[in-house]
Amino acid sequence: MESVKDKFLRYVAVDTMSDPDSPTQPSTNKQFVLLELLKKELIEMGVKEVDVDKYGYLMATIPSNIEKDAPAIGFIAHVDSSPDAPGNNIKPNIFENYQGGDLLINKEKDIWLKVSDFPEIEKYIGQTLITTDGTTLLGADDKAGIAEIMTAAQYIISHPEFKHPEIKIGFTPDEEIGRGVDCFDVKKFGATYAYTMDGGAIGELEYENFNAASVKVHIQGRNIHPGYAKNKMLNAILIGAEFNDLLPVDQRPEYTAGYEGFFHIHKFSGTVEEADIQYIIRDHDFGLYEAKKQLIKECADFINRKYGEGTVSIEVKDQYFNMKKEVEPHYHIIETAVKAMKEADVTPDIRPIRGGTDGARLSFMGLPCPNIFAGGHNFHGRFEYVPVESMEKAVKVILNILKIYAE
């Protein structure tokens, strides 16, 4: 059998960055390159029911080999990588038997993965780490999850004596831009319950996530020659800065953790004449989430009262909601994942995810779908890394979940 490490390295070599400004589904055609590769590999393994549709969804089925009536269990990962950092020409580094301390990940550019910045790296002393070269992301989010599902599938096909219920495999596009299941057909997929393999560090198990909204702010200024601007100019850049300053500083991402929500400004562009700002709003508590949306509208109203109606226009869109209320009625799927982790000598770490997954939206579409660790750290950035042993443990967790449902 090919190792999860080798599968992972092959998958990260494929550029699958999604594009939030594209109107197509999927947002980038290059995601089909990896989807077709995965389809080919599944068919070569011996998986017979494999399909990639025009929307970029790969669905595959491994039939049950047990007589008992058991639910069909799905495992899902996304093929796209984040547009937050370069995702092409990835040059992974492999550090075997990591002995602690800082890692020189790019000798030519003197780029280091430093313990002072990322102290959790020393939890993996003695293990094999795969890092970036400090110029791109790695793609462990979520190609680690893909590699784990593919490795588990290969094991199952190669070991017909392994007892399991019906298995559903799903790979989705565009998760990173919030459109991962826009056209996902839950009925066609056919799983009763599913797990996304899209979490972070080993042991993570999540069935609570943020309520999420996107916000677009447009500021219409008035440009006047600066020599004659008194009482006439409206500088859209400065008004944009003033708008941002109205939001609570202590509710920025860099000051929040756990269940604390935030306002995150992630794009600001403009001139004196007009400017545009983009935010995301996040909170686990639905009441606080709604209050955050209301506050940003009140900020716009304040600016318009101060500078004139129409100075600021905003567009607020809900993206996804906290899956907790959809998953808790089926809490046995959490208990099963906990048992599967313990049987793999992994300590479960049940925590709220400070983000979202395809599983959040799928849970509201009738497919309860908590999130299991894929093993990576520092997603969406140039210092992303993944321990190989964490991916290997994730494969064991997948197999254990199936074994438990077959018992």
PyMOL commands that set and color helices and strands:
alter all, ss='L'
color gray80, all
select helices_A, chain A and resi 4-12+31-45+119-124+140-158+175-177+186-189+226-228+236-245+249-251+253-255+286-307+324-330+332-343+358-364+388-406
alter helices_A, ss='H'
color red, helices_A
select strands_A, chain A and resi 49-52+58-62+73-78+93-95+103-106+111-113+129-131+167-172+193-199+204-206+211-220+262-270+274-283+312-320+349-350+371-373+385-387
alter strands_A, ss='S'
color yellow, strands_A
deselect
rebuild
show_as cartoon
